[in-house]
Amino acid sequence: FNSLGIPMSASLSAIENMDTAQRELLVRHQDHGVAIVQLNRPEATNALSLSLQAALSRTFAELSADASVRCIVLTGGDKVFAAGGDIKSMNSCGPIEIMKRHTERVWAPIEKCPKPIIAAVCGYAFGGGAELAMHCDIIIAGRGASFAQPEIRIGIMPGIGGTQRLVRAVGKFQAMRILLTGKPVSAEEAYAMGLVSLVCADDQVIPEALKMAKLIANMPPLAVEQIKEVVIAGMDASLDAALMLERKANQILFATRDQKEGMNAFIEKRQPVFKGE
C-alpha cells in the first residue's frame, strides 16, 4: 500500500485491463466520509491530459452526488502534484479546436463541488496544476512544493482560471509577478501571500490533509455545505449582499436536526453525532 492506502501490489493484468481514465486517476473511499482522489500519471509528472481532465470531471460529479462523502482530498502523490497541461496535445491546435474543448464545462464539477476539497501538494504545481489546486478550498503544501503559472513562456496564458483565481487569492501585484515572469514561488512564499493554507514537511502533507479532512468530515454536513456556498458566492458580491447571504444561510441551519444535536451535545458536555439532517 502507498501513503494513500492504495494497493501497490495490484496485478499487472488488472492494471492493463483498466481503461486510460482509470489508470490516470485513482479514487479511494476511507472511513468517516473522506474520499481521496489521486492523479496517477507519474511518467508525465501528472500532466493534465484530456483523458485525465475528463476523469476528474466525472469523478467530482459522482463525489458531489454521493451523500456518504463529506470531504475530498485531491493529490498527485508524494512526488509531484501536477506539472501543467499536456503541451503535446495542444501544440498543433488552433483556436477553434481549443474553444471546442470547453474546459469550463470539464472543470465545472470541481468548481461547483459542494463538498470541501483539500489539495495536498507535493512537488510541482505548475500551470494547470496550480489552477487545479486553486479550484480547491484548502491547500496544504510540503516545504519542497512550488507553484507557477509559466504559460507566458510558451506564448499563451492561463486558461482555466489562473489569472482570475490567483488575483483573488494574492492580490494584483503578486499575481502580476507570477503571471508575467512565469517564475515559480516556493511553498513558504505562497503561504506568505495567501495562496497556501498550511505548509508542513513533505512527508506529512498527505497525513495532514487526511487528518484535516477527517476533522471536517465529522462536522455537520449541511453547515459545511452552507459555509462553502456562502463564502464562494459572497466573494464577488457587495458586502451588504454577502452579509445577507450569510444571515439567510445561518437562519436555515436552525431548521436542521444537526443544529439541535450540536447545541444539545454542547450543553450536555458530550460529543455530537451529526447526520446531515
C-alpha positions, 0 to 999 in steps of 0.5 A: 500500500502507498501513503494513500492506502492504495494497493501497490501490489495490484496485478499487472493484468488488472492494471492493463485491463483498466481503461486510460481514465482509470489508470490516470486517476485513482479514487479511494473511499476511507472511513468517516466520509473522506474520499481521496482522489489521486492523479496517477500519471507519474511518467508525465509528472501528472500532466493534465491530459484530456483523458485525465481532465475528463476523469476528474470531471466525472469523478467530482460529479459522482463525489458531489452526488454521493451523500456518504462523502463529506470531504475530498482530498485531491493529490498527485502523490508524494512526488509531484502534484501536477506539472501543467497541461499536456503541451503535446496535445495542444501544440498543433491546435488552433483556436477553434479546436481549443474553444471546442474543448470547453474546459469550463464545462470539464472543470465545472464539477470541481468548481461547483463541488459542494463538498470541501476539497483539500489539495495536498501538494507535493512537488510541482504545481505548475500551470494547470496544476496550480489552477487545479489546486486553486479550484480547491478550498484548502491547500496544504503544501510540503516545504519542497512544493512550488507553484507557477503559472509559466504559460507566458513562456510558451506564448499563451496564458492561463486558461482555466482560471489562473489569472482570475483565481490567483488575483483573488487569492494574492492580490494584483501585484503578486499575481502580476509577478507570477503571471508575467515572469512565469517564475515559480514561488516556493511553498513558504512564499505562497503561504506568505501571500495567501495562496497556501493554507498550511505548509508542513514537511513533505512527508506529512502533507498527505497525513495532514490533509487526511487528518484535516479532512477527517476533522471536517468530515465529522462536522455537520454536513449541511453547515459545511455545505452552507459555509462553502456556498456562502463564502464562494458566492459572497466573494464577488458580491457587495458586502451588504449582499454577502452579509445577507447571504450569510444571515439567510444561510445561518437562519436555515441551519436552525431548521436542521436536526444537526443544529439541535444535536450540536447545541444539545451535545454542547450543553450536555458536555458530550460529543455530537453525532451529526447526520446531515439532517 
